[in-house]
Amino acid sequence: MKRKFMFGLGVAALVATAPFAVSTPVFASLQEAGAAIAQRLTRPEVKLEMGVEKQVTVIDEDGQSKLEWQSLEGEAAVQPGDVLRYTVESSNASEIAAEDLVIKQPIPAQMKFVIGSDYGNDAASATYSIDNGATFVAEPLVEVTLADGTVEMQPAPAEAYTHIKWDFSKALGASEVVSVAHEVVVK
């Protein structure tokens, strides 16, 4: 009889403490960890790889000069006036589509953006910033005071561009690879 009574008290104590155990920090931490693990398993893994090339003039077998791109690696030397092309390759290394992919790239202060040089996948549209990445628009404008004192909005000069942003409207499918690029001139 005592054993049944002790067992009954033990079950009652467990049932009485269970609501408190569910709200303890340890149990909450385990729930959060489980949710984080589940979220990682359902998130795509997008890898970005950046490359830089320098535009060089070469002489072909007919003695004609033509422009080519030479890959730069390590500590490469560049001179004012050199044209560089930055390429970002995005690859989805998972089996889940990557939605809402956005890539932002700063334009170094020692470089001048080449307007119209951006290109890439049809699924990505480029916008630009002239205020250190605070806002992005398709065609940045600046106020210009004319000789007669009137002020008008005009296209921003290439020197004003500080960032480029690639916005992919189409999802990056499982195992899909896309690349975008833009050019700059060394100041």
Backbone as JSON Lines, residues from 0, in Angstrom:
{"i":0,"aa":"M","n":[0.81,-1.18,0.0],"ca":[0.0,0.0,0.0],"c":[0.86,1.26,0.0]}
{"i":1,"aa":"K","n":[1.96,1.2,0.78],"ca":[2.84,2.35,0.83],"c":[3.46,2.62,-0.53]}
{"i":2,"aa":"R","n":[3.83,1.56,-1.24],"ca":[4.46,1.74,-2.54],"c":[3.52,2.43,-3.52]}
{"i":3,"aa":"K","n":[2.27,2.0,-3.54],"ca":[1.3,2.63,-4.42],"c":[1.09,4.08,-4.04]}
{"i":4,"aa":"F","n":[1.06,4.34,-2.75],"ca":[0.85,5.7,-2.28],"c":[2.03,6.59,-2.67]}
{"i":5,"aa":"M","n":[3.28,6.07,-2.5],"ca":[4.48,6.83,-2.86],"c":[4.54,7.06,-4.37]}
{"i":6,"aa":"F","n":[4.17,6.02,-5.11],"ca":[4.16,6.15,-6.56],"c":[3.14,7.21,-6.98]}
{"i":7,"aa":"G","n":[1.99,7.18,-6.38],"ca":[0.94,8.15,-6.69],"c":[1.39,9.57,-6.36]}
{"i":8,"aa":"L","n":[2.08,9.75,-5.24],"ca":[2.58,11.07,-4.87],"c":[3.66,11.53,-5.85]}
{"i":9,"aa":"G","n":[4.49,10.59,-6.29],"ca":[5.54,10.92,-7.27],"c":[4.95,11.4,-8.58]}
{"i":10,"aa":"V","n":[3.92,10.72,-9.08],"ca":[3.26,11.11,-10.32],"c":[2.59,12.47,-10.14]}
{"i":11,"aa":"A","n":[1.95,12.67,-9.0],"ca":[1.28,13.95,-8.73],"c":[2.3,15.08,-8.69]}
{"i":12,"aa":"A","n":[3.46,14.83,-8.08],"ca":[4.51,15.86,-8.01],"c":[5.04,16.19,-9.41]}
{"i":13,"aa":"L","n":[5.2,15.17,-10.25],"ca":[5.68,15.38,-11.61],"c":[4.66,16.19,-12.42]}
{"i":14,"aa":"V","n":[3.38,15.83,-12.3],"ca":[2.32,16.54,-13.01],"c":[2.24,17.99,-12.51]}
{"i":15,"aa":"A","n":[2.44,18.2,-11.23],"ca":[2.36,19.54,-10.66],"c":[3.54,20.41,-11.09]}
{"i":16,"aa":"T","n":[4.73,19.82,-11.3],"ca":[5.9,20.61,-11.68],"c":[6.07,20.75,-13.18]}
{"i":17,"aa":"A","n":[5.38,19.96,-13.98],"ca":[5.54,20.02,-15.43],"c":[5.23,21.4,-16.0]}
{"i":18,"aa":"P","n":[4.15,22.07,-15.57],"ca":[3.91,23.41,-16.15],"c":[5.04,24.39,-15.86]}
{"i":19,"aa":"F","n":[5.69,24.26,-14.7],"ca":[6.81,25.14,-14.38],"c":[8.04,24.8,-15.2]}
{"i":20,"aa":"A","n":[8.25,23.53,-15.48],"ca":[9.43,23.11,-16.25],"c":[9.35,23.6,-17.69]}
{"i":21,"aa":"V","n":[8.14,23.65,-18.22],"ca":[7.97,24.09,-19.6],"c":[8.38,25.56,-19.76]}
{"i":22,"aa":"S","n":[8.2,26.36,-18.72],"ca":[8.51,27.78,-18.82],"c":[9.9,28.13,-18.32]}
{"i":23,"aa":"T","n":[10.72,27.17,-17.98],"ca":[12.07,27.46,-17.5],"c":[12.97,27.87,-18.65]}
{"i":24,"aa":"P","n":[14.03,28.64,-18.37],"ca":[14.93,29.09,-19.43],"c":[15.59,27.95,-20.19]}
{"i":25,"aa":"V","n":[15.88,26.84,-19.52],"ca":[16.53,25.72,-20.19],"c":[15.64,25.17,-21.28]}
{"i":26,"aa":"F","n":[14.36,24.97,-20.96],"ca":[13.43,24.43,-21.94],"c":[13.25,25.43,-23.09]}
{"i":27,"aa":"A","n":[13.18,26.72,-22.77],"ca":[13.04,27.74,-23.81],"c":[14.25,27.74,-24.73]}
{"i":28,"aa":"S","n":[15.45,27.59,-24.17],"ca":[16.67,27.56,-24.97],"c":[16.67,26.37,-25.91]}
{"i":29,"aa":"L","n":[16.19,25.22,-25.43],"ca":[16.12,24.04,-26.29],"c":[15.14,24.25,-27.44]}
{"i":30,"aa":"Q","n":[14.0,24.9,-27.14],"ca":[13.04,25.18,-28.21],"c":[13.63,26.14,-29.24]}
{"i":31,"aa":"E","n":[14.33,27.19,-28.78],"ca":[14.94,28.14,-29.7],"c":[16.02,27.48,-30.55]}
{"i":32,"aa":"A","n":[16.82,26.62,-29.92],"ca":[17.88,25.92,-30.67],"c":[17.27,25.02,-31.74]}
{"i":33,"aa":"G","n":[16.2,24.32,-31.38],"ca":[15.54,23.46,-32.36],"c":[14.97,24.26,-33.52]}
{"i":34,"aa":"A","n":[14.38,25.41,-33.21],"ca":[13.82,26.26,-34.27],"c":[14.93,26.79,-35.17]}
{"i":35,"aa":"A","n":[16.07,27.16,-34.56],"ca":[17.2,27.68,-35.36],"c":[17.74,26.6,-36.28]}
{"i":36,"aa":"I","n":[17.85,25.38,-35.78],"ca":[18.35,24.26,-36.61],"c":[17.37,23.99,-37.75]}
{"i":37,"aa":"A","n":[16.08,23.98,-37.45],"ca":[15.08,23.73,-38.49],"c":[15.11,24.83,-39.54]}
{"i":38,"aa":"Q","n":[15.31,26.09,-39.09],"ca":[15.36,27.2,-40.04],"c":[16.59,27.07,-40.95]}
{"i":39,"aa":"R","n":[17.74,26.68,-40.4],"ca":[18.94,26.51,-41.22],"c":[18.76,25.41,-42.25]}
{"i":40,"aa":"L","n":[18.03,24.38,-41.89],"ca":[17.81,23.28,-42.82],"c":[16.9,23.69,-43.97]}
{"i":41,"aa":"T","n":[16.07,24.72,-43.77],"ca":[15.15,25.15,-44.82],"c":[15.61,26.41,-45.53]}
{"i":42,"aa":"R","n":[16.79,26.94,-45.19],"ca":[17.32,28.12,-45.86],"c":[18.32,27.72,-46.93]}
{"i":43,"aa":"P","n":[18.28,28.41,-48.06],"ca":[19.26,28.09,-49.11],"c":[20.66,28.58,-48.71]}
{"i":44,"aa":"E","n":[21.65,27.97,-49.3],"ca":[23.05,28.36,-49.05],"c":[23.59,28.98,-50.33]}
{"i":45,"aa":"V","n":[23.67,30.31,-50.34],"ca":[24.16,31.03,-51.51],"c":[25.61,31.43,-51.27]}
{"i":46,"aa":"K","n":[26.46,31.07,-52.21],"ca":[27.88,31.41,-52.12],"c":[28.18,32.51,-53.13]}
{"i":47,"aa":"L","n":[28.94,33.51,-52.68],"ca":[29.34,34.61,-53.55],"c":[30.84,34.56,-53.77]}
{"i":48,"aa":"E","n":[31.25,34.71,-55.01],"ca":[32.67,34.72,-55.33],"c":[32.95,35.94,-56.21]}
{"i":49,"aa":"M","n":[33.89,36.78,-55.75],"ca":[34.19,37.99,-56.5],"c":[35.51,37.85,-57.23]}
{"i":50,"aa":"G","n":[35.54,38.35,-58.44],"ca":[36.76,38.35,-59.23],"c":[37.0,39.75,-59.79]}
{"i":51,"aa":"V","n":[38.27,40.05,-60.07],"ca":[38.64,41.35,-60.63],"c":[39.54,41.11,-61.84]}
{"i":52,"aa":"E","n":[39.24,41.82,-62.92],"ca":[40.04,41.74,-64.13],"c":[40.43,43.15,-64.56]}
{"i":53,"aa":"K","n":[41.56,43.24,-65.21],"ca":[42.05,44.52,-65.72],"c":[42.0,44.48,-67.24]}
{"i":54,"aa":"Q","n":[41.55,45.56,-67.84],"ca":[41.49,45.64,-69.3],"c":[42.89,45.95,-69.82]}
{"i":55,"aa":"V","n":[43.36,45.11,-70.74],"ca":[44.69,45.29,-71.32],"c":[44.58,45.28,-72.84]}
{"i":56,"aa":"T","n":[45.53,45.94,-73.47],"ca":[45.6,45.94,-74.93],"c":[46.64,44.92,-75.36]}
{"i":57,"aa":"V","n":[46.24,44.03,-76.26],"ca":[47.16,43.02,-76.78],"c":[47.18,43.13,-78.3]}
{"i":58,"aa":"I","n":[48.26,42.65,-78.87],"ca":[48.41,42.63,-80.33],"c":[48.13,41.2,-80.79]}
{"i":59,"aa":"D","n":[47.17,41.05,-81.7],"ca":[46.85,39.71,-82.2],"c":[47.82,39.29,-83.3]}
{"i":60,"aa":"E","n":[47.62,38.11,-83.86],"ca":[48.54,37.57,-84.87],"c":[48.56,38.38,-86.16]}
{"i":61,"aa":"D","n":[47.55,39.21,-86.4],"ca":[47.5,40.07,-87.58],"c":[48.13,41.44,-87.33]}
{"i":62,"aa":"G","n":[48.69,41.63,-86.11],"ca":[49.3,42.9,-85.76],"c":[48.3,43.96,-85.33]}
{"i":63,"aa":"Q","n":[47.05,43.56,-85.14],"ca":[46.0,44.48,-84.72],"c":[45.9,44.5,-83.19]}
{"i":64,"aa":"S","n":[45.71,45.68,-82.65],"ca":[45.54,45.74,-81.2],"c":[44.07,45.51,-80.86]}
{"i":65,"aa":"K","n":[43.86,44.8,-79.75],"ca":[42.5,44.53,-79.28],"c":[42.5,44.51,-77.76]}
{"i":66,"aa":"L","n":[41.35,44.75,-77.19],"ca":[41.21,44.78,-75.74],"c":[40.82,43.41,-75.22]}
{"i":67,"aa":"E","n":[41.45,43.01,-74.11],"ca":[41.14,41.75,-73.43],"c":[41.11,42.01,-71.94]}
{"i":68,"aa":"W","n":[40.59,41.04,-71.21],"ca":[40.53,41.13,-69.76],"c":[41.54,40.17,-69.15]}
{"i":69,"aa":"Q","n":[42.38,40.68,-68.25],"ca":[43.41,39.89,-67.57],"c":[43.03,39.78,-66.1]}
{"i":70,"aa":"S","n":[42.94,38.56,-65.6],"ca":[42.56,38.33,-64.21],"c":[43.62,38.88,-63.26]}
{"i":71,"aa":"L","n":[43.18,39.56,-62.2],"ca":[44.1,40.08,-61.18],"c":[43.96,39.23,-59.93]}
{"i":72,"aa":"E","n":[45.1,38.81,-59.4],"ca":[45.09,38.01,-58.18],"c":[46.2,38.48,-57.27]}
{"i":73,"aa":"G","n":[46.01,38.29,-55.98],"ca":[47.04,38.69,-55.02],"c":[47.2,40.2,-55.0]}
{"i":74,"aa":"E","n":[48.44,40.65,-54.91],"ca":[48.73,42.09,-54.87],"c":[49.09,42.57,-56.27]}
{"i":75,"aa":"A","n":[48.09,42.88,-57.05],"ca":[48.29,43.33,-58.43],"c":[48.46,44.85,-58.45]}
{"i":76,"aa":"A","n":[49.28,45.31,-59.34],"ca":[49.52,46.76,-59.49],"c":[48.58,47.32,-60.55]}
{"i":77,"aa":"V","n":[47.95,48.44,-60.2],"ca":[47.12,49.15,-61.15],"c":[47.54,50.62,-61.16]}
{"i":78,"aa":"Q","n":[47.3,51.27,-62.26],"ca":[47.69,52.67,-62.45],"c":[46.46,53.53,-62.7]}
{"i":79,"aa":"P","n":[46.54,54.83,-62.43],"ca":[45.43,55.7,-62.8],"c":[45.11,55.55,-64.28]}
{"i":80,"aa":"G","n":[43.82,55.45,-64.57],"ca":[43.38,55.27,-65.95],"c":[43.09,53.81,-66.3]}
{"i":81,"aa":"D","n":[43.59,52.86,-65.5],"ca":[43.3,51.44,-65.76],"c":[41.81,51.18,-65.56]}
{"i":82,"aa":"V","n":[41.25,50.34,-66.42],"ca":[39.85,49.94,-66.32],"c":[39.8,48.55,-65.68]}
{"i":83,"aa":"L","n":[39.02,48.43,-64.6],"ca":[38.87,47.16,-63.9],"c":[37.42,46.7,-64.01]}
{"i":84,"aa":"R","n":[37.24,45.38,-64.09],"ca":[35.89,44.81,-64.1],"c":[35.74,43.91,-62.89]}
{"i":85,"aa":"Y","n":[34.76,44.24,-62.04],"ca":[34.43,43.42,-60.88],"c":[33.28,42.51,-61.24]}
{"i":86,"aa":"T","n":[33.44,41.21,-61.0],"ca":[32.4,40.23,-61.28],"c":[32.05,39.5,-59.99]}
{"i":87,"aa":"V","n":[30.75,39.36,-59.73],"ca":[30.3,38.58,-58.57],"c":[29.49,37.41,-59.12]}
{"i":88,"aa":"E","n":[29.96,36.21,-58.78],"ca":[29.25,35.0,-59.17],"c":[28.49,34.49,-57.95]}
{"i":89,"aa":"S","n":[27.2,34.28,-58.11],"ca":[26.34,33.78,-57.04],"c":[25.92,32.37,-57.39]}
{"i":90,"aa":"S","n":[26.16,31.45,-56.47],"ca":[25.76,30.07,-56.72],"c":[24.95,29.55,-55.55]}
{"i":91,"aa":"N","n":[23.84,28.93,-55.87],"ca":[22.98,28.34,-54.86],"c":[23.43,26.9,-54.65]}
{"i":92,"aa":"A","n":[24.1,26.65,-53.53],"ca":[24.67,25.33,-53.26],"c":[23.69,24.42,-52.53]}
{"i":93,"aa":"S","n":[22.41,24.78,-52.51],"ca":[21.44,23.95,-51.81],"c":[20.38,23.43,-52.77]}
{"i":94,"aa":"E","n":[19.45,22.7,-52.23],"ca":[18.36,22.15,-53.03],"c":[17.1,23.0,-52.92]}
{"i":95,"aa":"I","n":[17.24,24.17,-52.27],"ca":[16.11,25.07,-52.05],"c":[16.36,26.35,-52.83]}
{"i":96,"aa":"A","n":[15.34,26.88,-53.48],"ca":[15.48,28.13,-54.24],"c":[15.76,29.29,-53.29]}
{"i":97,"aa":"A","n":[16.63,30.19,-53.7],"ca":[16.95,31.38,-52.92],"c":[16.09,32.54,-53.41]}
{"i":98,"aa":"E","n":[15.23,33.03,-52.56],"ca":[14.33,34.13,-52.91],"c":[14.95,35.46,-52.48]}
{"i":99,"aa":"D","n":[14.6,36.52,-53.19],"ca":[14.96,37.9,-52.8],"c":[16.46,38.12,-52.63]}
{"i":100,"aa":"L","n":[17.25,37.62,-53.54],"ca":[18.7,37.79,-53.48],"c":[19.05,39.23,-53.87]}
{"i":101,"aa":"V","n":[19.83,39.89,-53.02],"ca":[20.29,41.26,-53.26],"c":[21.79,41.3,-52.98]}
{"i":102,"aa":"I","n":[22.54,41.88,-53.9],"ca":[23.99,42.03,-53.73],"c":[24.31,43.52,-53.8]}
{"i":103,"aa":"K","n":[24.96,44.03,-52.76],"ca":[25.39,45.43,-52.74],"c":[26.9,45.47,-52.78]}
{"i":104,"aa":"Q","n":[27.45,46.31,-53.66],"ca":[28.89,46.46,-53.77],"c":[29.27,47.93,-53.65]}
{"i":105,"aa":"P","n":[30.2,48.23,-52.75],"ca":[30.69,49.62,-52.71],"c":[31.65,49.87,-53.88]}
{"i":106,"aa":"I","n":[31.69,51.1,-54.32],"ca":[32.67,51.5,-55.34],"c":[33.78,52.21,-54.57]}
{"i":107,"aa":"P","n":[34.99,51.65,-54.56],"ca":[36.07,52.26,-53.77],"c":[36.3,53.72,-54.12]}
{"i":108,"aa":"A","n":[36.69,54.51,-53.12],"ca":[36.91,55.95,-53.31],"c":[37.97,56.22,-54.37]}
{"i":109,"aa":"Q","n":[38.9,55.3,-54.59],"ca":[39.98,55.48,-55.56],"c":[39.54,55.08,-56.98]}
{"i":110,"aa":"M","n":[38.25,54.75,-57.12],"ca":[37.73,54.29,-58.41],"c":[36.56,55.18,-58.84]}
{"i":111,"aa":"K","n":[36.34,55.23,-60.15],"ca":[35.21,55.94,-60.73],"c":[34.37,54.93,-61.5]}
{"i":112,"aa":"F","n":[33.09,54.85,-61.18],"ca":[32.18,53.93,-61.85],"c":[32.07,54.28,-63.32]}
{"i":113,"aa":"V","n":[32.01,53.29,-64.17],"ca":[31.8,53.49,-65.61],"c":[30.31,53.32,-65.86]}
{"i":114,"aa":"I","n":[29.62,54.44,-66.06],"ca":[28.17,54.4,-66.26],"c":[27.85,53.58,-67.5]}
{"i":115,"aa":"G","n":[26.88,52.65,-67.34],"ca":[26.47,51.79,-68.43],"c":[27.28,50.52,-68.57]}
{"i":116,"aa":"S","n":[28.24,50.3,-67.67],"ca":[29.11,49.11,-67.78],"c":[28.56,47.91,-67.04]}
{"i":117,"aa":"D","n":[27.5,48.07,-66.28],"ca":[26.96,46.96,-65.51],"c":[26.18,46.01,-66.41]}
{"i":118,"aa":"Y","n":[26.34,44.75,-66.17],"ca":[25.61,43.75,-66.92],"c":[25.52,42.48,-66.1]}
{"i":119,"aa":"G","n":[24.63,41.64,-66.5],"ca":[24.48,40.37,-65.79],"c":[23.27,39.62,-66.27]}
{"i":120,"aa":"N","n":[22.87,38.74,-65.44],"ca":[21.74,37.88,-65.69],"c":[20.48,38.74,-65.93]}
{"i":121,"aa":"D","n":[19.6,38.3,-66.81],"ca":[18.36,39.03,-67.08],"c":[17.48,39.15,-65.85]}
{"i":122,"aa":"A","n":[17.67,38.3,-64.87],"ca":[16.84,38.31,-63.68],"c":[17.25,39.39,-62.68]}
{"i":123,"aa":"A","n":[18.4,40.05,-62.89],"ca":[18.9,41.04,-61.94],"c":[18.8,42.45,-62.53]}
{"i":124,"aa":"S","n":[18.33,43.37,-61.7],"ca":[18.31,44.77,-62.12],"c":[19.26,45.54,-61.22]}
{"i":125,"aa":"A","n":[19.95,46.51,-61.8],"ca":[20.92,47.3,-61.04],"c":[20.33,48.66,-60.68]}
{"i":126,"aa":"T","n":[20.6,49.08,-59.44],"ca":[20.31,50.44,-58.99],"c":[21.58,50.97,-58.36]}
{"i":127,"aa":"Y","n":[21.64,52.29,-58.17],"ca":[22.9,52.93,-57.78],"c":[22.67,53.89,-56.62]}
{"i":128,"aa":"S","n":[23.74,54.1,-55.86],"ca":[23.7,55.04,-54.75],"c":[24.76,56.1,-54.96]}
{"i":129,"aa":"I","n":[24.41,57.34,-54.6],"ca":[25.39,58.43,-54.6],"c":[25.52,59.01,-53.19]}
{"i":130,"aa":"D","n":[24.9,58.3,-52.21],"ca":[24.94,58.76,-50.82],"c":[25.45,57.68,-49.87]}
{"i":131,"aa":"N","n":[26.51,57.0,-50.29],"ca":[27.16,55.96,-49.48],"c":[26.24,54.8,-49.1]}
{"i":132,"aa":"G","n":[25.34,54.45,-49.98],"ca":[24.5,53.27,-49.78],"c":[23.23,53.51,-48.99]}
{"i":133,"aa":"A","n":[22.9,54.76,-48.66],"ca":[21.67,55.05,-47.91],"c":[20.43,54.84,-48.77]}
{"i":134,"aa":"T","n":[20.49,55.25,-50.04],"ca":[19.36,55.06,-50.96],"c":[19.9,54.59,-52.31]}
{"i":135,"aa":"F","n":[19.04,53.88,-53.04],"ca":[19.4,53.37,-54.36],"c":[18.3,53.72,-55.34]}
{"i":136,"aa":"V","n":[18.69,54.19,-56.53],"ca":[17.74,54.52,-57.6],"c":[18.33,54.07,-58.93]}
{"i":137,"aa":"A","n":[17.47,53.96,-59.93],"ca":[17.92,53.54,-61.26],"c":[18.74,54.62,-61.95]}
{"i":138,"aa":"E","n":[18.39,55.88,-61.74],"ca":[19.11,56.98,-62.37],"c":[19.36,58.09,-61.34]}
{"i":139,"aa":"P","n":[20.52,58.07,-60.67],"ca":[20.79,59.1,-59.67],"c":[20.86,60.5,-60.28]}
{"i":140,"aa":"L","n":[20.28,61.45,-59.58],"ca":[20.27,62.84,-60.03],"c":[20.9,63.73,-58.96]}
{"i":141,"aa":"V","n":[21.5,64.83,-59.4],"ca":[22.08,65.82,-58.49],"c":[21.55,67.2,-58.88]}
{"i":142,"aa":"E","n":[21.52,68.1,-57.9],"ca":[21.13,69.49,-58.18],"c":[22.3,70.23,-58.78]}
{"i":143,"aa":"V","n":[22.05,70.95,-59.86],"ca":[23.08,71.73,-60.53],"c":[22.58,73.17,-60.64]}
{"i":144,"aa":"T","n":[23.41,74.1,-60.19],"ca":[23.08,75.52,-60.32],"c":[23.61,76.02,-61.66]}
{"i":145,"aa":"L","n":[22.72,76.53,-62.48],"ca":[23.08,77.02,-63.81],"c":[23.63,78.45,-63.71]}
{"i":146,"aa":"A","n":[24.2,78.96,-64.79],"ca":[24.81,80.28,-64.83],"c":[23.82,81.39,-64.46]}
{"i":147,"aa":"D","n":[22.55,81.19,-64.78],"ca":[21.55,82.23,-64.46],"c":[21.02,82.11,-63.03]}
{"i":148,"aa":"G","n":[21.56,81.17,-62.25],"ca":[21.16,81.02,-60.86],"c":[20.05,80.02,-60.62]}
{"i":149,"aa":"T","n":[19.43,79.51,-61.67],"ca":[18.38,78.51,-61.48],"c":[19.01,77.16,-61.17]}
{"i":150,"aa":"V","n":[18.26,76.36,-60.45],"ca":[18.73,75.04,-60.06],"c":[17.89,74.0,-60.79]}
{"i":151,"aa":"E","n":[18.56,73.0,-61.35],"ca":[17.84,71.9,-62.0],"c":[18.5,70.58,-61.65]}
{"i":152,"aa":"M","n":[17.72,69.52,-61.8],"ca":[18.22,68.17,-61.53],"c":[18.83,67.61,-62.82]}
{"i":153,"aa":"Q","n":[20.04,67.07,-62.69],"ca":[20.74,66.47,-63.82],"c":[21.3,65.12,-63.41]}
{"i":154,"aa":"P","n":[21.59,64.24,-64.4],"ca":[22.19,62.95,-64.06],"c":[23.48,63.14,-63.26]}
{"i":155,"aa":"A","n":[23.64,62.29,-62.25],"ca":[24.84,62.36,-61.41],"c":[26.07,61.98,-62.23]}
{"i":156,"aa":"P","n":[27.19,62.66,-62.01],"ca":[28.41,62.26,-62.73],"c":[28.94,60.94,-62.18]}
{"i":157,"aa":"A","n":[29.73,60.27,-62.98],"ca":[30.27,58.96,-62.6],"c":[31.03,59.02,-61.27]}
{"i":158,"aa":"E","n":[31.7,60.14,-60.99],"ca":[32.48,60.29,-59.76],"c":[31.61,60.25,-58.51]}
{"i":159,"aa":"A","n":[30.31,60.54,-58.66],"ca":[29.4,60.6,-57.52],"c":[28.91,59.22,-57.07]}
{"i":160,"aa":"Y","n":[28.99,58.22,-57.93],"ca":[28.47,56.89,-57.6],"c":[29.31,56.26,-56.49]}
{"i":161,"aa":"T","n":[28.61,55.76,-55.43],"ca":[29.32,55.15,-54.3],"c":[29.04,53.66,-54.16]}
{"i":162,"aa":"H","n":[27.9,53.19,-54.66],"ca":[27.51,51.77,-54.54],"c":[26.69,51.35,-55.75]}
{"i":163,"aa":"I","n":[26.7,50.05,-55.99],"ca":[25.81,49.44,-56.97],"c":[25.08,48.31,-56.25]}
{"i":164,"aa":"K","n":[23.8,48.15,-56.55],"ca":[23.0,47.08,-55.91],"c":[22.33,46.26,-57.0]}
{"i":165,"aa":"W","n":[22.5,44.95,-56.91],"ca":[21.86,44.02,-57.85],"c":[20.69,43.4,-57.12]}
{"i":166,"aa":"D","n":[19.51,43.49,-57.7],"ca":[18.3,42.94,-57.1],"c":[17.75,41.89,-58.06]}
{"i":167,"aa":"F","n":[17.72,40.66,-57.58],"ca":[17.26,39.55,-58.41],"c":[15.77,39.37,-58.22]}
{"i":168,"aa":"S","n":[14.99,39.63,-59.26],"ca":[13.54,39.5,-59.18],"c":[13.12,38.04,-59.26]}
{"i":169,"aa":"K","n":[13.91,37.24,-59.91],"ca":[13.63,35.81,-60.07],"c":[14.43,35.04,-59.02]}
{"i":170,"aa":"A","n":[13.84,34.02,-58.45],"ca":[14.53,33.2,-57.46],"c":[15.73,32.49,-58.09]}
{"i":171,"aa":"L","n":[16.78,32.34,-57.3],"ca":[17.96,31.6,-57.74],"c":[17.7,30.13,-57.42]}
{"i":172,"aa":"G","n":[17.46,29.35,-58.46],"ca":[17.08,27.96,-58.3],"c":[18.17,27.1,-57.68]}
{"i":173,"aa":"A","n":[17.78,25.92,-57.25],"ca":[18.71,24.96,-56.66],"c":[19.84,24.69,-57.63]}
{"i":174,"aa":"S","n":[21.07,24.79,-57.16],"ca":[22.29,24.54,-57.93],"c":[22.48,25.51,-59.1]}
{"i":175,"aa":"E","n":[21.74,26.6,-59.14],"ca":[21.87,27.59,-60.22],"c":[23.01,28.56,-59.93]}
{"i":176,"aa":"V","n":[23.66,29.04,-61.0],"ca":[24.76,30.0,-60.89],"c":[24.47,31.18,-61.81]}
{"i":177,"aa":"V","n":[24.61,32.4,-61.28],"ca":[24.45,33.61,-62.09],"c":[25.61,34.55,-61.75]}
{"i":178,"aa":"S","n":[25.92,35.44,-62.66],"ca":[26.97,36.41,-62.37],"c":[26.56,37.78,-62.88]}
{"i":179,"aa":"V","n":[27.07,38.79,-62.17],"ca":[26.84,40.19,-62.52],"c":[28.2,40.88,-62.49]}
{"i":180,"aa":"A","n":[28.32,41.99,-63.22],"ca":[29.61,42.68,-63.28],"c":[29.42,44.17,-63.52]}
{"i":181,"aa":"H","n":[30.44,44.91,-63.17],"ca":[30.49,46.35,-63.48],"c":[31.95,46.76,-63.6]}
{"i":182,"aa":"E","n":[32.16,47.9,-64.26],"ca":[33.52,48.39,-64.49],"c":[33.75,49.7,-63.75]}
{"i":183,"aa":"V","n":[35.03,49.91,-63.4],"ca":[35.47,51.15,-62.77],"c":[36.78,51.57,-63.41]}
{"i":184,"aa":"V","n":[37.12,52.86,-63.28],"ca":[38.39,53.38,-63.75],"c":[39.18,53.83,-62.52]}
{"i":185,"aa":"V","n":[40.45,53.45,-62.45],"ca":[41.31,53.86,-61.34],"c":[41.56,55.36,-61.46]}
{"i":186,"aa":"K","n":[41.33,56.11,-60.37],"ca":[41.55,57.57,-60.38],"c":[43.03,57.89,-60.27]}
